[in-house]
């Protein structure tokens, strides 16, 4: 029998609907055509979600100090451990660190326990690293953390300004929606503001490659331009805002914005004029704006320009913060950040009293808690002695990551709720609690346009894994709070959350979903995606906010914020002359605990890399290894030379953990400086230096079974289709490569084929059993080694031909069918196949490539790269 379940994608803040169709034990995933976020579209990550559902590496049972225990023992140990610390050192000696991967229900219960019943506000979330500057900016300007517009505005706009937002890779379905909108509205102009030429520039009519960190100068300059050219909406400013004169005075500078931004003044004037004359303008911003030591100011510099033109919350116009995580917004609603209370309340006396009465809590936290970076510093200094981490991997994702490892080592009690048994953070847990994975969870999430959607369970609960809301509820009950934590289902938690949003809310807070406070379990189960607010008199939700010019400040006016011209805290110098910018790549998500399991996603970018402008790569060749170092740490990475990178800057992806790359965790290098308002770390501006790394040998191993490789300095593990791939390099050679190869696996009885040229430093080996390739290893003094894609394909064969055995030893493909690095993940179409088809068959449109090779015809995430390849191979032809 075929059944379909509608749920929501676990990855980015676009929040796409996914339909899971089950048929005789197999599940197929497709975009939910009815979901208003995506109308059936998915990107490469969403399309591959089925690859990540296996129980491989799953944590299935609770553990204390590595020993399996039952839930009663584990829950009692957590409750007792926290209570002992609280009794001895007070409530601020404990903390929770949560995640935008949690469902709203999980978040609500954890936040309530800490802020209402333990009596501390030391509960923060990895969303701090992602969008807390937008939260702070919204609160300063609007009085509340509200995204006024929605995705439809992107289709209705005549000008879209994308600031610090590589939408094509980080929010691909929004990129697809904009591309489709432009096909039906050729007037739509797109301006990309980004120091790097990213895949999103594929959409750009204008790319402003501003100097890193000069965003406030750009938008202060725009505010000034609007004033000087009489393009302000003066009646809107007078009727609906405060603080314009001060903001304008701050925006004025003797140094022209073009000089500050490093952009030609004629180009800047063109952008300013376009903004001034286009009523329907949306400015989209994400991590390039938020992840800064003055990210909040950047957000407000953008909002100032929208307020000055009266363009907020109107069809096709407004400032639009796009969040990174699937439920960053849900976390914001329940007060998952240390400086907010639940339901968009703050730490003022009236709100503390109101929430306390609603919860009937006697131990309400009275002051904000520690934000993420400060929280882990407090752990390292011994001020926090019990820490519970849920659904996140802070030893990989926080800046100065090695000090986070040291802090966890020192902390007397570390509890980790996790899906995977072997994350970098799980290694530091005293108590490990098995949580549910995406396909097993049941609850709600909120996307970037305030749309609440259901995540529904598709799979049975494995082992003894349980939902996060249940685990926290059980601990709360064991801490003596049974009455306040009676929950037996996620709908019960949701009803309370919805009721709190309407409690003593006279319209002062936009976040009001009280119309949903009485949903029956069946109604909750069937809940259709809808946008908050959903107050009692608006049960179908609200598409836009503030379009009438009235805000949720005390005087209902928006506030201009005066923005000083500031410089990043850490400027490059002679010792560390380059600026490190970290970010996402197309086919990986966060610290790869899920996407790292997918062979097709891993094929696109198998190794961590540092992208450099050729002028900065003195003595460094493309593809060689480099050491990248800051005052905080160092990594080894593969160099990629790209003239789309701004000279003086280096881009490195943020995804690799030690689980996947022994020396590739870039957050070990990132400075822990934070924004003074939001506490968000400066993830895009760390001074670094680079130098060639010259190992004695390079190599790789492909193996049918996972291996434990420890003798190489450089080691990257990549999931292939039916095999594991290990990229290696080392500073010392083993005494005998043949012995080394045979020691890689414990399995005996294999037939070994070896080739060794000691003088040239080359070694090749293949192990065969039952006519099938089990393992192959290639070592050389240079990184010029046989194509991995060809060798990987041999693992799928039932037998190895004689020519293939010879080719293995020769280190050359037996045929010319090496597809090259994968560009189209959905159909595994490689670079060599594509460039061959473009050059030899004259396929100079993405449509032609799609018709011939299927590339780009499913999720469309590779279309910018396909257009780039066509332009590279046949200049002037891409379409
Ligand atoms: Fe998931 Fe991709 Fe949609 Fe983001 S854009 S929610 S990753 S399918």
Boltz pocket constraint, residues with backbone or C-beta under 6 A from the ligand:
constraints:
  - pocket:
      binder: B
      contacts: [[A, 9], [A, 10], [A, 11], [A, 12], [A, 13], [A, 14], [A, 15], [A, 16], [A, 38], [A, 41], [A, 42], [A, 43], [A, 44], [A, 45], [A, 46], [A, 47], [A, 170], [A, 171], [A, 172], [A, 173], [A, 174]]
      max_distance: 6.0
